[in-house]
Amino acid sequence: MLNLFSLKNEQKEQGGDGSGSGGATKGKKNSAAQLRITKDINELELPKTCRTEFPDPDDLLNFKLLISPDEGFYRGGRFTFSFKIGPNYPHEPPKTKCLTKVYHPNIDLDGNVCLNILREDWKPVLTINSIVYGLQYLFLEPNPEDPLNKEAANELQANRRLFEQNVHRTMRGGSINGVYFERCLK
């Protein structure tokens, strides 16, 4: 954790000329949300099926998580989630969306994710690590009891085999009920 803080401080010292305007702008980067997300990312313990991407290495408040399940219905797929950390983090959860269209009971076709810790069960003691493991678990054990995609949830409950076939069809790049899913197999 200290290494990243030290690196950021060194960058500020090297880039800053001591003028009042530059210092004020750079001070905004050290918000409580920025400090906490820096700590969370430094302490991140990703399973082998997950990795992060930072499109802008200087912006830790916006990043992507790639999940490639190695078991379950979604084995072999690659799913990308965006994370947007707001100014009230850790008192509010990050905005998390699935960028990969997926046939899943807990992820709707717009990428909204039904995960309790991203909503009513969020607590400031939870970290990005908690969310990563929660998302990974959704791919291992989809929850038809709390669906965003009711059609997928009903199918999972009524006919598990058909649900599995539909998941595989969509991951290969196919359509279900007129909705096209791009290939997401790795």
C-alpha positions in Angstrom: 0.0 0.0 0.0 2.7 2.5 0.9 4.5 2.0 -2.4 1.6 3.3 -4.4 1.1 6.2 -2.1 4.9 7.0 -2.3 4.8 6.7 -6.1 1.8 9.1 -6.3 3.5 11.6 -3.9 6.7 11.4 -6.0 4.8 12.1 -9.2 3.1 15.2 -7.5 6.5 16.5 -6.3 8.1 16.1 -9.7 5.1 17.4 -11.6 4.2 20.3 -9.3 5.9 23.7 -9.4 4.6 24.8 -6.0 2.1 27.2 -7.5 -1.2 27.6 -5.8 -3.4 26.6 -8.8 -1.6 23.3 -9.5 -1.7 22.3 -5.9 -5.4 22.9 -5.6 -6.1 20.8 -8.7 -3.9 18.0 -7.5 -5.5 18.1 -4.0 -8.8 17.0 -5.5 -7.2 13.7 -6.5 -6.6 12.9 -2.8 -10.3 12.8 -1.9 -11.4 10.2 0.7 -12.7 8.1 -2.3 -9.3 8.3 -4.0 -7.4 7.3 -0.9 -9.7 4.4 -0.1 -9.8 3.0 -3.7 -6.0 3.2 -3.8 -5.9 1.1 -0.6 -8.5 -1.3 -1.9 -6.7 -1.9 -5.2 -3.3 -2.4 -3.4 -4.9 -5.0 -1.2 -6.8 -6.7 -4.1 -6.4 -10.5 -4.2 -7.8 -11.5 -7.5 -8.6 -15.2 -8.2 -6.9 -16.7 -11.3 -10.1 -16.2 -13.2 -10.2 -12.4 -12.8 -8.0 -9.5 -13.8 -8.3 -5.7 -13.8 -7.7 -3.2 -16.5 -7.1 0.5 -16.0 -7.7 2.3 -19.3 -6.1 5.4 -17.7 -3.4 4.3 -15.1 -3.7 7.7 -13.4 -7.5 7.2 -12.9 -8.1 4.6 -10.2 -11.8 5.6 -9.9 -12.7 4.1 -13.3 -11.5 0.6 -14.2 -12.6 -2.7 -15.7 -12.8 -6.2 -14.2 -12.6 -9.2 -16.5 -14.0 -12.5 -15.2 -13.3 -15.8 -17.1 -15.1 -18.5 -15.1 -13.4 -21.9 -15.2 -16.4 -23.9 -14.0 -20.2 -23.7 -14.0 -22.6 -22.7 -16.7 -20.4 -19.8 -17.9 -17.1 -21.8 -18.1 -15.0 -20.5 -20.9 -16.7 -17.2 -21.2 -15.1 -13.7 -20.8 -17.2 -11.1 -19.1 -16.2 -7.4 -18.6 -17.5 -5.2 -15.8 -17.0 -1.5 -15.5 -16.4 0.1 -12.1 -17.0 3.8 -11.5 -16.1 4.9 -8.0 -18.1 8.0 -6.9 -17.0 10.7 -4.5 -18.9 9.1 -1.6 -17.0 5.8 -1.8 -16.7 3.9 0.6 -20.1 5.1 2.0 -21.7 4.3 -1.3 -20.9 1.2 -3.5 -19.2 1.7 -6.8 -21.4 1.8 -9.9 -20.8 -1.6 -11.5 -22.1 -2.7 -14.9 -21.6 -5.7 -17.0 -20.4 -4.6 -20.4 -20.8 -8.0 -21.9 -24.4 -8.9 -22.9 -25.0 -12.2 -21.0 -28.0 -14.5 -20.6 -28.0 -14.5 -16.8 -30.8 -14.4 -14.1 -28.9 -11.7 -12.1 -27.7 -9.5 -15.0 -30.2 -7.8 -17.2 -29.7 -7.1 -20.9 -28.6 -3.5 -20.1 -25.7 -4.8 -17.9 -27.3 -4.0 -14.5 -26.2 -6.4 -11.9 -28.3 -7.8 -9.1 -25.9 -8.3 -6.2 -27.0 -7.4 -2.7 -23.7 -5.9 -1.7 -24.0 -3.4 -4.6 -27.3 -2.2 -3.2 -29.0 -2.6 0.2 -26.3 -4.7 1.9 -23.4 -2.4 1.0 -21.3 -1.3 4.1 -18.2 0.9 4.1 -16.1 -2.0 5.5 -16.7 -3.9 2.2 -14.0 -3.5 -0.5 -13.5 -4.0 -4.2 -12.3 -7.5 -3.3 -15.8 -8.3 -1.8 -17.4 -7.2 -5.1 -15.0 -9.2 -7.2 -15.8 -12.4 -5.3 -19.5 -11.6 -5.3 -19.5 -11.2 -9.1 -17.5 -14.3 -9.6 -20.0 -16.2 -7.4 -22.9 -15.1 -9.6 -21.3 -16.9 -12.5 -20.7 -20.1 -10.4 -24.2 -20.0 -8.7 -26.8 -17.9 -10.5 -29.6 -16.9 -8.1 -33.0 -17.3 -9.7 -34.7 -16.2 -6.4 -33.6 -12.5 -6.9 -33.6 -12.0 -10.7 -33.1 -9.0 -13.0 -33.7 -11.2 -16.0 -36.9 -13.0 -15.0 -37.0 -15.1 -18.2 -33.6 -16.6 -17.5 -34.5 -17.1 -13.9 -37.7 -18.9 -14.7 -36.0 -21.1 -17.2 -33.2 -22.0 -14.7 -35.9 -23.0 -12.1 -38.1 -24.8 -14.6 -35.6 -26.6 -16.9 -32.0 -26.4 -15.8 -30.8 -28.3 -18.9 -32.5 -25.9 -21.3 -31.1 -23.0 -19.4 -27.6 -24.4 -19.8 -28.1 -24.9 -23.5 -29.3 -21.3 -23.9 -26.3 -20.0 -21.9 -23.9 -22.0 -24.2 -25.8 -20.8 -27.3 -25.5 -17.2 -26.3 -21.9 -17.4 -25.3 -21.1 -18.8 -28.8 -22.8 -15.8 -30.3 -26.5 -16.6 -30.8 -30.0 -15.3 -30.3 -32.7 -16.2 -27.8 -36.2 -14.8 -28.2 -35.0 -12.2 -30.8 -32.1 -10.9 -28.6 -28.6 -11.3 -30.1 -25.6 -12.0 -27.8 -22.1 -11.5 -29.1 -19.6 -14.3 -28.8 -17.8 -14.1 -25.4 -15.9 -17.4 -25.4 -12.2 -17.0 -25.0 
